[in-house]
Amino acid sequence: MKNNKKKILIIGGAGFIGHHLCLRFKDLDYSIKVIDSLSVNNYLSITEKNPKEYPHPKLSKLITTERFNLFKEKDIFINKLDSRDYEDINREILEYDPNIIIHLAAVSHANKSNVDPFNSFDHSLRTLENVLDSSKKLKNLERFIYFSSSMVYGNFDSDFVDENSKCDPIGIYGTLKYCCEKIIKAYSDVFGVQYTIIRPSALYGERCISRRVGQIFIENALNGKDIVINADDNEKLDFTYINDLIHGIIQVIDNKNSVNQTFNITFGEGRNISTLVDILRDFFSDLKVKKKDRDKLMPKRGKLLCDKAKNLINYTPSWNLEKGYSNYIKWYVDFFKRNKENFK
Ligand SMILES: NC(=O)c1ccc[n+]([C@@H]2O[C@H](COP(=O)([O-])OP(=O)(O)OC[C@H]3O[C@@H](n4cnc5c(N)ncnc54)[C@H](O)[C@@H]3O)[C@@H](O)[C@H]2O)c1
């Protein structure tokens, strides 16, 4: 069977990573099925009643609508289903009989997980448990791909980590991710489900509504608000543009070497958070920057070495922060111009 004839099921496929992935799969002529409840950090959960999470709810809704429009252009259909429901998800999985399952459904943000652990357990752990349980019944399943996080490492011991570094997560999100990794490995040991675990870090890119630092900075700049850096001066993150992550996932799917492996998939460079501001200044000359104390539940991170992915699956990230963040800013400035009246 040729690779691009594989059937791929993407759970959480209308989210930030998921929709980019589906659009790319479609370009590569893969056969895909998308499942998403649209109810967690997506169209149906965006509300004016939660200004902390969505300070510009109309804009966030429009961004998700842009995802749907792109899906429509490429004939991608969303099966609206809550994967916490075992009967529903089990039926869909067995009927579709996929070769590859990509599990993205979760509460995808560390801050949100710490505020609402119950929901995080429900959407992250319950959904995973349901999907794994159905997976073990599939005869044609070649791979279960799971999205973990750099948060599993906790505070980095040095400037960088690789996949063999000690995992000592802090906070609900990282702990849940590490727990999910262990559960997947247990399913592999007991039932032979072949897996690949991906650990991304500090993702950014077009049509994200998760309000990570790169997005907040652009929105504040567009809105004439101060840029607030909640980090120590020497604090670094491995910022990764969505295009590099998508390339990494395609390499995982195309390479048998990725079976039962865990990979850091990042750009592979620790960069100061203030570098985002430097890049923003090329687009907004009069930025005002403030400093605040860092959140103690955010682990101190840095660079994630990607040598394993480079060597085993020929992963070649090509979007450094200057190139990737500039691209993202240009997209957002254009989106803002087209939708200015909704930026409230
Ligand atoms: N974006 C990042 O920086 C990043 C970094 C590391 C890891 N991850 C992980 O990657 C995965 C995807 O992240 P994302 O940024 O695309 O998140 P996202 O919030 O944009 O997308 C998650 C999608 O899952 C769906 N979903 C949640 N619970 C569901 C349920 N019960 N049934 C059906 N659908 C459900 C949501 O509606 C949403 O569309 C998550 O597991 C996240 O923790 C993301």
Ligand as a Chemical Component Dictionary entry (heavy atoms), coordinates in Angstrom:
data_LIG
# 
_chem_comp.id                   LIG 
_chem_comp.type                 NON-POLYMER 
_chem_comp.pdbx_formal_charge   0 
_chem_comp.three_letter_code    LIG 
# 
loop_
_chem_comp_atom.comp_id 
_chem_comp_atom.atom_id 
_chem_comp_atom.alt_atom_id 
_chem_comp_atom.type_symbol 
_chem_comp_atom.charge 
_chem_comp_atom.model_Cartn_x 
_chem_comp_atom.model_Cartn_y 
_chem_comp_atom.model_Cartn_z 
_chem_comp_atom.pdbx_ordinal 
LIG N1  N1  N 0  -0.064  24.352 20.301 1  
LIG C1  C1  C 0  1.006   24.095 21.070 2  
LIG O1  O1  O 0  1.894   24.948 21.336 3  
LIG C2  C2  C 0  1.202   22.705 21.633 4  
LIG C3  C3  C 0  2.426   22.420 22.192 5  
LIG C4  C4  C 0  2.607   21.166 22.722 6  
LIG C5  C5  C 0  1.590   20.228 22.681 7  
LIG N2  N2  N 1  0.392   20.539 22.127 8  
LIG C6  C6  C 0  -0.658  19.511 22.141 9  
LIG O2  O2  O 0  -1.109  19.245 20.814 10 
LIG C7  C7  C 0  -2.510  18.948 20.823 11 
LIG C8  C8  C 0  -3.256  19.888 19.896 12 
LIG O3  O3  O 0  -2.964  21.236 20.235 13 
LIG P1  P1  P 0  -3.663  22.460 19.506 14 
LIG O4  O4  O 0  -2.788  23.629 19.733 15 
LIG O5  O5  O -1 -4.053  22.085 18.126 16 
LIG O6  O6  O 0  -4.953  22.614 20.421 17 
LIG P2  P2  P 0  -6.419  23.191 20.078 18 
LIG O7  O7  O 0  -7.026  23.534 21.362 19 
LIG O8  O8  O 0  -6.333  24.239 19.036 20 
LIG O9  O9  O 0  -7.146  21.930 19.427 21 
LIG C9  C9  C 0  -7.673  20.861 20.168 22 
LIG C10 C10 C 0  -8.939  20.400 19.477 23 
LIG O10 O10 O 0  -9.441  19.251 20.163 24 
LIG C11 C11 C 0  -10.845 19.333 20.201 25 
LIG N3  N3  N 0  -11.324 18.553 21.341 26 
LIG C12 C12 C 0  -11.022 18.733 22.665 27 
LIG N4  N4  N 0  -11.698 17.859 23.422 28 
LIG C13 C13 C 0  -12.450 17.120 22.565 29 
LIG C14 C14 C 0  -13.362 16.057 22.733 30 
LIG N5  N5  N 0  -13.714 15.631 23.950 31 
LIG N6  N6  N 0  -13.912 15.477 21.633 32 
LIG C15 C15 C 0  -13.604 15.941 20.399 33 
LIG N7  N7  N 0  -12.766 16.972 20.166 34 
LIG C16 C16 C 0  -12.195 17.540 21.242 35 
LIG C17 C17 C 0  -11.141 20.819 20.383 36 
LIG O11 O11 O 0  -12.460 21.161 20.005 37 
LIG C18 C18 C 0  -10.051 21.461 19.517 38 
LIG O12 O12 O 0  -10.517 21.729 18.213 39 
LIG C19 C19 C 0  -2.960  19.071 22.287 40 
LIG O13 O13 O 0  -2.939  17.799 22.868 41 
LIG C20 C20 C 0  -1.907  19.956 22.898 42 
LIG O14 O14 O 0  -1.803  19.741 24.275 43 
LIG C21 C21 C 0  0.177   21.755 21.596 44 
# 
loop_
_chem_comp_bond.comp_id 
_chem_comp_bond.atom_id_1 
_chem_comp_bond.atom_id_2 
_chem_comp_bond.value_order 
_chem_comp_bond.pdbx_ordinal 
LIG N1  C1  SING 1  
LIG C1  O1  DOUB 2  
LIG C1  C2  SING 3  
LIG C2  C3  SING 4  
LIG C2  C21 DOUB 5  
LIG C3  C4  DOUB 6  
LIG C4  C5  SING 7  
LIG C5  N2  DOUB 8  
LIG N2  C6  SING 9  
LIG N2  C21 SING 10 
LIG C6  O2  SING 11 
LIG C6  C20 SING 12 
LIG O2  C7  SING 13 
LIG C7  C8  SING 14 
LIG C7  C19 SING 15 
LIG C8  O3  SING 16 
LIG O3  P1  SING 17 
LIG P1  O4  DOUB 18 
LIG P1  O5  SING 19 
LIG P1  O6  SING 20 
LIG O6  P2  SING 21 
LIG P2  O7  DOUB 22 
LIG P2  O8  SING 23 
LIG P2  O9  SING 24 
LIG O9  C9  SING 25 
LIG C9  C10 SING 26 
LIG C10 O10 SING 27 
LIG C10 C18 SING 28 
LIG O10 C11 SING 29 
LIG C11 N3  SING 30 
LIG C11 C17 SING 31 
LIG N3  C12 SING 32 
LIG N3  C16 SING 33 
LIG C12 N4  DOUB 34 
LIG N4  C13 SING 35 
LIG C13 C14 SING 36 
LIG C13 C16 DOUB 37 
LIG C14 N5  SING 38 
LIG C14 N6  DOUB 39 
LIG N6  C15 SING 40 
LIG C15 N7  DOUB 41 
LIG N7  C16 SING 42 
LIG C17 O11 SING 43 
LIG C17 C18 SING 44 
LIG C18 O12 SING 45 
LIG C19 O13 SING 46 
LIG C19 C20 SING 47 
LIG C20 O14 SING 48 
# 
